């Protein structure tokens, strides 16, 4: 084979390669208009996100993840509501007790200042300071022990007069005063504004008064208050219990106090039911447990699906839940959402259009604990998730001719 033959073959091969690449380039150019139409179609229907450009009743930050914690003041509002209800309940309880005289019952450990006229010298008052023993009695000159526990100072005075009358004095004149009243501590723990030890200035208080002393319920308080009584289970004199609860109880009756009483806060504060305003005595422990965590669930085409606590309440605003879930994914469609609600008859599906809620066209609503919000998608939005990566990869390829 001569040199001219070899050169002619190389030229022919080069021409063939150039013709091949030219054909590819022409075919690619023919596909470009179709590709542009597909891109425009997807831009209009498949790749678009929700349009929140119009004024909305709910801020955009409620829908899209702004990176800042969401705080609509719901917890503070609940705490303020509970405080207002506590004040109303205390006012109602005080009105129901109008005209009731507060008393103090003498008990073991009290120191009494007792004065008896003409006991040692005519016209001279003998003054004694005596402590009430564990048996509930005081030791007095000449007459010995006199039982005074569980009665008021005025009743103790009558009992001491009766002890001296006839035997030692014809018409005894006696005075009785508290010199050192014993401490009456009540321990308040749990979800209150100011937990601690509070000392009563009377023998019996009420749950409302104790909660008021402790500054009211905290935001994280549950719906129950537990009162653990430190006194004996049987109370023979129940006038203090009747006064504390605002009910009429016959004084001669015998009442058995439970060691632990659970009070429904909703009945006491929200409904104003004073019958559950139990008596609290020195030595009792009042505990306000934290509310059990309750959750709403957000699933579907959101950035962070999961369970979100309702922050001490039973409900959460739907846009709040969507914000906690990080907003929508690119394929998410807020208008194609629904809520799953549990009921006694089974599970109920409620379609919702979050777009209209965000724009203020429809009012918002609250998800109850246990509800599930599911954010759906659309056909073209889902299709774009598959086409976009392929189309992007194809659009980046530009055929070039080999030198």
Beta strands, then each sheet from edge to edge (+ up, - down):
strand 1: 111-117
strand 2: 125-131
strand 3: 137-140
strand 4: 144-147
strand 5: 174-180
strand 6: 185-190
strand 7: 196-199
strand 8: 204-206
strand 9: 224-228
strand 10: 234-235
strand 11: 255-256
strand 12: 260-264
strand 13: 279-281
strand 14: 285-288
strand 15: 295-300
strand 16: 306-309
strand 17: 315-317
strand 18: 332-343
strand 19: 346-352
strand 20: 366-368
strand 21: 372-377
sheet 1: 2+ 1- 5+
sheet 2: 3+ 4-
sheet 3: 7+ 6- 14- 9+ 12-
sheet 4: 8+ 13-
sheet 5: 10+ 11-
sheet 6: 16+ 15- 21- 18+ 19-
sheet 7: 17+ 20-
end
